[in-house]
């Protein structure tokens, strides 16, 4: 069962699984926030194993340092500072910066 193959097919399946895990993380957050973190961890592990990047849309939904699922106003704080969006993880205090308006250019 633990086959470590990496083909375009396994990568496609991995992407689907990651999407499902983020969907579950969102759904679970209201009732079981610790489960959301677990889903993020699993999604990151799948991405690592298949050496794929987590889709742009999901990348801002977790903390890269502690794998917390980030929900603005709950587990993360979002501020605009000097043309950047600064997202602070309230779990480990790690900050990430994004230029304002980047989403549109990326066609998200
Ligand atoms: Zn964190």
Boltz pocket constraint, residues with backbone or C-beta under 6 A from the ligand:
constraints:
  - pocket:
      binder: B
      contacts: [[A, 63], [A, 64], [A, 65], [A, 66], [A, 67], [A, 68], [A, 89], [A, 90], [A, 91], [A, 92], [A, 93], [A, 94]]
      max_distance: 6.0
